[in-house]
Amino acid sequence: MSKFDERVEKYIAAYKDKVGGKLDEELLRKVTKGLGPSIYNRDAETVSAEKTEMERVVKNYLQKKLGLTGDDLMGSVEAVIEKYGKSERAKYRAIIYYMLCVHHGKESIYN
Protein backbone atom coordinates (compact mmCIF):
# COMPACT_ATOMS: atom_id res chain seq x y z
CA MET A 1 0.00 0.00 0.00
CA SER A 2 1.36 3.43 -0.93
CA LYS A 3 1.82 6.23 1.60
CA PHE A 4 -1.03 8.10 -0.10
CA ASP A 5 -3.37 5.12 0.31
CA GLU A 6 -2.34 4.83 3.97
CA ARG A 7 -3.29 8.49 4.53
CA VAL A 8 -6.64 8.06 2.80
CA GLU A 9 -7.40 4.99 4.92
CA LYS A 10 -6.49 6.97 8.04
CA TYR A 11 -8.85 9.78 7.00
CA ILE A 12 -11.67 7.34 6.23
CA ALA A 13 -11.29 5.75 9.67
CA ALA A 14 -11.15 9.17 11.36
CA TYR A 15 -14.26 10.34 9.50
CA LYS A 16 -16.22 7.26 10.50
CA ASP A 17 -15.05 7.57 14.10
CA LYS A 18 -15.43 11.33 14.62
CA VAL A 19 -18.16 12.41 12.21
CA GLY A 20 -20.07 9.33 11.12
CA GLY A 21 -22.74 9.32 8.47
CA LYS A 22 -22.47 8.90 4.73
CA LEU A 23 -18.99 9.13 3.23
CA ASP A 24 -18.12 9.32 -0.45
CA GLU A 25 -14.70 7.67 -0.26
CA GLU A 26 -13.86 8.47 -3.88
CA LEU A 27 -14.52 12.19 -3.31
CA LEU A 28 -12.43 12.12 -0.12
CA ARG A 29 -9.63 10.49 -2.15
CA LYS A 30 -9.84 13.28 -4.77
CA VAL A 31 -9.89 16.03 -2.13
CA THR A 32 -6.87 14.43 -0.45
CA LYS A 33 -5.02 14.21 -3.77
CA GLY A 34 -5.73 17.90 -4.34
CA LEU A 35 -3.91 18.74 -1.11
CA GLY A 36 -0.67 17.42 -2.59
CA PRO A 37 2.37 16.88 -0.38
CA SER A 38 0.88 18.83 2.53
CA ILE A 39 -0.76 15.61 3.75
CA TYR A 40 2.69 14.29 4.66
CA ASN A 41 3.52 17.31 6.83
CA ARG A 42 2.19 16.82 10.35
CA ASP A 43 1.38 20.52 10.86
CA ALA A 44 -0.11 21.17 7.41
CA GLU A 45 -2.16 17.96 7.54
CA THR A 46 -4.41 19.35 10.27
CA VAL A 47 -6.64 22.39 10.75
CA SER A 48 -6.93 24.21 14.05
CA ALA A 49 -10.02 26.01 15.29
CA GLU A 50 -8.09 29.29 15.53
CA LYS A 51 -9.63 32.27 13.75
CA THR A 52 -6.59 32.89 11.51
CA GLU A 53 -6.55 29.25 10.39
CA MET A 54 -10.27 29.30 9.61
CA GLU A 55 -9.83 32.56 7.64
CA ARG A 56 -7.09 30.81 5.64
CA VAL A 57 -9.48 27.94 4.86
CA VAL A 58 -12.11 30.44 3.65
CA LYS A 59 -9.63 32.32 1.46
CA ASN A 60 -7.55 29.47 0.05
CA TYR A 61 -10.14 26.74 -0.23
CA LEU A 62 -13.67 28.09 -0.31
CA GLN A 63 -12.92 31.19 -2.38
CA LYS A 64 -9.96 30.15 -4.53
CA LYS A 65 -10.57 26.42 -5.05
CA LEU A 66 -14.37 26.19 -4.87
CA GLY A 67 -15.02 29.68 -6.25
CA LEU A 68 -17.48 30.63 -3.53
CA THR A 69 -18.41 34.15 -2.50
CA GLY A 70 -20.67 35.50 0.18
CA ASP A 71 -20.76 36.67 3.74
CA ASP A 72 -21.37 33.41 5.59
CA LEU A 73 -18.39 31.36 4.41
CA MET A 74 -16.82 31.59 7.87
CA GLY A 75 -20.09 30.30 9.31
CA SER A 76 -19.89 27.18 7.16
CA VAL A 77 -16.31 26.53 8.32
CA GLU A 78 -17.37 26.94 11.94
CA ALA A 79 -20.33 24.59 11.42
CA VAL A 80 -18.14 21.90 9.86
CA ILE A 81 -15.53 22.22 12.62
CA GLU A 82 -18.31 21.98 15.21
CA LYS A 83 -19.64 18.82 13.55
CA TYR A 84 -16.13 17.31 13.44
CA GLY A 85 -15.64 18.13 17.11
CA LYS A 86 -14.17 21.39 18.28
CA SER A 87 -12.26 19.70 21.08
CA GLU A 88 -10.65 17.25 18.64
CA ARG A 89 -7.06 18.42 18.23
CA ALA A 90 -6.22 16.61 14.99
CA LYS A 91 -8.87 17.82 12.59
CA TYR A 92 -7.54 16.47 9.34
CA ARG A 93 -7.53 19.06 6.56
CA ALA A 94 -8.68 16.48 3.99
CA ILE A 95 -11.79 15.71 6.05
CA ILE A 96 -12.59 19.38 6.71
CA TYR A 97 -12.21 20.20 3.01
CA TYR A 98 -14.30 17.16 2.05
CA MET A 99 -17.06 18.21 4.46
CA LEU A 100 -16.99 21.80 3.16
CA CYS A 101 -17.14 20.59 -0.43
CA VAL A 102 -20.22 18.47 0.34
CA HIS A 103 -21.76 21.21 2.52
CA HIS A 104 -21.60 23.68 -0.39
CA GLY A 105 -22.57 21.12 -3.05
CA LYS A 106 -19.34 21.61 -5.00
CA GLU A 107 -18.50 17.95 -5.61
CA SER A 108 -18.36 18.64 -9.36
CA ILE A 109 -15.09 20.57 -8.84
CA TYR A 110 -13.35 17.21 -8.38
CA ASN A 111 -14.85 15.45 -11.42
Secondary structure, 3 states (H helix, E strand, C coil): CCHHHHHHHHHHHHHHHHCCCCCCHHHHHHHHHHCHHHHHCCCCCEECCCHHHHHHHHHHHHHHHCCCCCCCHHHHHHHHHHHHCCCCCCEEHHHHHHHHHHHCCCHHHHC
